[in-house]
């Protein structure tokens, strides 16, 4: 910039000097310019030479503007090139999220060679159809650095209001955090447009952007905001809103999908949404695992799990399943038999050992012996598990195993087995 100011100052000083004699010398001096003047004109455009030559008619206003731009305020030229490049970049990409290392490519070069985001072809000055070409006057301009400098000047309060307006019309985002948010929101919106919802799994990506993780963080920030809002409503002090998502950003996500942040697990809401889409398309309610699989979710297995685990759901979830999907809770006969716990297995084998002892008078059970006992009772109205039934237990192997594991048995169990004639050695 200093070199440019000194160069233009030399031009003005040269022009202010007394003009050469009207009679042109022979040879090189016939051009009317000395070698010193030739050096001064080096690097000056033809239009600028015509404007600054005192021997030609000039517009005083244009001359004053030129002197102001190139001598008094040369930084305006840098701004002018920057805003020109930013305008073209916005027209080509639809935004002003310029990578810091981005430089305007040479004339005729595709923008993708500079790894600009978007990668879509556009039309530049003199570009053919499908081509992305920049004007030669902007070749090599550091647009990424220029944009970063503009953000820094704005943060310091050193930017004129008219320049702020110019950049904001191009979609300038002043904060780096805002840039990151807009990038995530753009990726999330594109993912939702393809999937039909914003209930992305954790490993979901869009063009390499980790949409699933971004949404997980956004949900955590939303729950933080709702928690603080509840504190505030109860009259409790809120020291900091750090980590809370603003209402404006929550609204942006709700516009994409109102159910993007459910109170229950996202997996449940995603399966609910996919099942509803399946029914809306004319399908029947899937009730068999593997029947219907959408976006990697087994809807048949999910529906069955909701029917069996009905009592574990919230009232809102039960209402949604019953009135929107038509799912009803499973009856007692449809529910799978509960698994027998280790404590229940011990109690049954101990009952078989007592039965054997009462009949035989000892507990010297052959290794392969199986004892049949009757369990359950009542009138059977409490369900199948309470009906009387006979079961066969491998008592011989069980007694042998307890004897070998005597060191790990509790004193209570050792006492119970000793009471029915258990021999420990």
KOLMIMI-868301 format. One record per residue (C-alpha): x negated, y negated, z. Coordinates in steps of 0.02 Angstrom, whole numbers, padded with zeros to 5 digits, always signed. Each point is the difference from the previous one (the first is absolute). Example, Ala and Ser with C-alpha at 12.3 -4.5 7.8 and 13.67 -1.06 7.14 Angstrom:
BEGIN
-00615+00225+00390-00069-00172-00033
This chain:
BEGIN
+00000+00000+00000-00144-00120+00043-00085+00041-00165+00161-00038-00095+00019-00168+00088-00181-00049-00039+00019+00055-00182+00158-00104-00028-00076-00148+00090-00147+00003-00124+00125-00002-00143+00088-00154+00067-00166-00088+00032-00057+00041-00177+00160-00070-00073-00018-00157+00104-00170-00038-00073-00020-00123-00142+00041+00085-00166-00137+00040-00126-00026-00114-00152+00128+00022-00135-00134+00041-00130-00028+00187+00008-00181+00059-00003-00054+00136-00118+00003+00183+00042+00077+00061+00161+00033-00178+00063+00122-00023-00144+00133+00080+00104+00005-00152+00113-00046+00097+00157-00170+00012+00083-00072+00163+00067+00036-00063+00175+00182-00026-00045+00007+00171-00081-00058+00077+00163+00134-00097+00094+00136+00066-00115-00054+00181+00023+00145+00107+00063+00134-00133-00031+00151+00049-00104+00039-00087-00164+00158-00081+00069-00098-00071+00146-00133-00072-00118+00133-00087-00104+00077-00072+00157-00162-00067+00073-00080-00074-00157+00014-00189+00009-00011-00008-00190+00172+00083-00018+00173-00058+00056+00051+00070+00171+00154+00005+00110-00049-00089+00163+00118+00109+00103-00073+00161-00072-00176-00064+00031+00043-00045+00180+00077+00171+00028-00153+00084-00072-00120-00099+00111+00108+00037+00152+00007+00186-00038-00179+00030-00054-00098-00128+00104+00099-00064+00148+00100+00158+00040-00081+00145-00091+00083+00127+00119+00163-00035-00093-00072+00092-00151-00029+00155+00105+00177-00012+00068+00070-00025-00175-00087+00158-00063+00055+00095+00154+00183-00047-00013-00004+00040-00186-00073+00173+00035+00121+00027+00146+00149-00046-00109-00051+00121-00135-00037+00136+00127+00173-00023+00076+00080+00007-00172-00092+00162-00038+00021+00088+00169+00148-00083+00083-00095-00044+00158-00156-00088+00064-00077+00143+00099-00170-00017-00082-00145+00112+00060-00142-00102+00074-00127+00064-00129+00114-00032-00149-00069-00106-00142+00090-00049-00159-00054+00119-00139-00076-00056-00163+00109-00041-00148+00069+00157-00078-00037+00107+00153+00141+00093+00087+00040-00057+00176-00012+00178+00064-00189-00008-00022-00003-00116+00150+00107+00124+00099+00137-00125+00026+00153+00070+00092+00147+00053-00103-00099+00051-00154+00146-00043-00113-00031-00082-00164+00064-00174-00026-00022-00138-00125-00129-00136+00018-00049-00144-00109-00021+00068-00174+00035+00179+00057+00080+00124-00114+00146+00108+00050-00046+00113+00148-00168-00088+00021-00059-00094+00153-00122-00135-00055-00062-00153+00093-00050-00165-00083-00188-00021-00024-00004-00159+00105+00036+00106+00157-00124+00141-00034-00091+00050+00159+00102-00114+00114-00003+00071+00179+00188+00000+00026-00009+00117+00150-00120-00113+00094+00097-00155-00055+00160+00074+00074-00088+00045+00162-00072-00176+00013+00174-00072-00026+00065+00103+00147-00144-00059+00108+00027-00184-00045+00185+00017+00035-00034+00079+00171-00113-00147+00044+00130-00126-00057-00116-00067-00136+00114+00029-00149+00109-00133-00083+00187+00027+00005+00016+00002-00190-00130+00139-00014+00093+00101+00133+00159-00018-00101-00088+00055-00160-00065+00159+00080+00161+00042+00091+00093-00009-00166-00115+00140-00057+00043+00105+00153-00155-00041+00101-00008+00093+00166-00106-00099+00122-00032+00133+00134-00101+00160-00027+00123+00087+00117+00141-00058-00113-00094+00067-00151-00014+00171+00084+00185-00003+00044+00051-00044-00177-00108+00139-00070+00080+00126+00117+00174-00065-00035-00028+00011-00187-00061+00180+00014+00145+00046+00116+00127-00078-00118-00072+00097-00148-00001+00163+00099+00181-00026+00053+00052-00038-00179-00063+00172-00050+00053+00100+00154+00168-00087+00029-00038-00042+00182-00133-00072+00114-00014+00150+00116-00172+00049-00064-00097+00142+00082-00166-00043+00080-00102+00060-00149+00100-00098-00130-00101-00110-00119+00033-00114-00148-00143-00025-00124-00123+00041+00139+00081-00115+00129+00046+00095+00161+00183-00047+00010+00041+00129+00135-00129-00066+00123+00047-00181-00040+00184+00036+00037-00045+00093+00160-00093-00154+00062+00144-00112-00053+00122+00108+00099-00111-00007+00153-00008-00190-00016+00190-00007-00020+00031+00103+00157-00122-00114+00091+00100-00152-00059+00166+00078+00052-00071+00042+00171-00060-00178+00027+00166-00069-00061+00088+00110+00128-00115-00067+00138+00040-00176-00055+00188+00035+00001-00015+00065+00179-00089-00159+00053-00167+00086+00023-00160-00094-00047-00085+00043-00165-00185-00043+00010-00046+00043-00179+00085+00049-00162-00160+00078-00065+00032+00158-00099+00184-00042-00030+00074-00011-00174+00086-00164-00039+00188-00003-00040-00037-00064-00176-00110+00150-00040+00126+00121+00075+00132-00075-00114-00113+00027-00150-00010+00186+00040+00185+00013+00040+00040-00072-00171-00091+00149-00076+00080+00131+00115+00109-00046+00151-00043+00166+00085-00189-00015-00021-00030-00005+00190+00121+00120+00087+00008+00027+00188-00034+00186-00026-00138+00088-00098-00024-00059-00179-00001+00181-00060+00178+00022+00064+00061-00157-00088-00089+00049-00161+00083+00171-00003+00169-00079+00040-00021-00121-00146-00054+00136-00121+00145+00112+00052+00122-00141-00028-00072-00033-00174+00017+00186-00037+00184-00002+00050+00033-00163-00094-00069+00083-00157+00133+00135+00014-00100+00132+00095+00065+00107+00141-00063-00008+00178-00158+00107+00008+00003+00122+00145-00132+00127-00051-00186-00034+00017-00081-00021-00170+00167-00036-00085-00032-00183-00037-00171-00084+00010-00014-00188-00034-00162-00100+00010-00080+00143+00094+00140+00013+00131+00096+00163+00022+00176-00068+00021+00078+00169+00036-00118+00030+00145+00031-00177+00063+00191+00019-00003-00010+00165+00094-00114-00079+00131+00126-00141+00027+00143+00123+00022-00095+00105+00127-00079-00147+00094+00157-00107+00001-00004-00031+00188-00176-00073-00013+00054-00138-00120+00056-00175+00048+00182-00049-00015-00040-00107-00153-00089+00143-00086+00145+00118+00035+00123-00127-00071-00105-00023-00157-00014+00187-00029+00185+00033+00028+00080-00148-00088-00125-00032-00142-00069+00173-00041+00141+00107+00068-00115+00105+00110+00078+00087+00150-00090+00073+00151-00033+00186-00001+00116+00112+00103-00067+00111+00138+00007+00151-00116-00098-00094-00134-00137-00056+00116-00155+00112+00003-00028+00103+00156-00114-00089+00122-00173+00072+00014-00038+00100+00156-00124-00089+00113-00149+00084+00082+00085-00016+00170+00156+00088-00067-00105+00140-00075-00087+00025+00169+00166+00007+00091+00070+00132-00121-00154+00111+00014+00002-00015+00189+00183+00055-00001-00049+00151-00107-00141+00042+00123+00122-00006+00147+00124+00110-00095-00138+00127-00035-00060-00004+00182+00177+00023+00069+00025+00151-00113-00172+00080+00008-00063-00060+00171-00166-00061-00072-00070-00113-00138-00117+00122-00085+00074-00038-00169-00067+00093-00153-00086-00114-00124+00127+00031-00139+00155-00003+00109+00142-00120-00049+00131-00050+00129+00177-00052-00048+00085-00133+00106+00165-00094-00008-00003-00190+00002+00134-00134-00006+00170+00002+00082+00163-00093+00021+00148+00002-00119-00100-00053-00151+00086-00169-00017-00163-00093+00033-00075+00058-00164-00088+00151-00069-00151-00020+00115+00110+00032+00153+00080+00162-00066-00064+00164+00070-00121+00091-00113-00132+00133+00014-00181-00036-00045-00149+00116-00004-00164-00055+00076-00173+00080-00016-00021+00015+00188-00152+00117-00003-00108-00120-00100+00061-00149+00103-00046+00080+00166-00172+00046-00066-00028-00178-00061+00049-00075+00168-00121+00116+00089-00144-00055-00113+00046-00183+00024+00019+00006+00187-00133-00134+00026+00102-00127-00099+00171+00038+00079+00076-00115+00129+00014+00065+00180+00189-00001-00018-00002+00116-00150-00128+00116+00081+00116+00013+00150+00152+00036-00110-00090+00142-00091-00072+00071+00160+00177+00010+00071+00050+00123-00139-00148+00115+00023-00131-00080-00113-00171+00084+00016-00137-00127-00038-00142+00121-00023
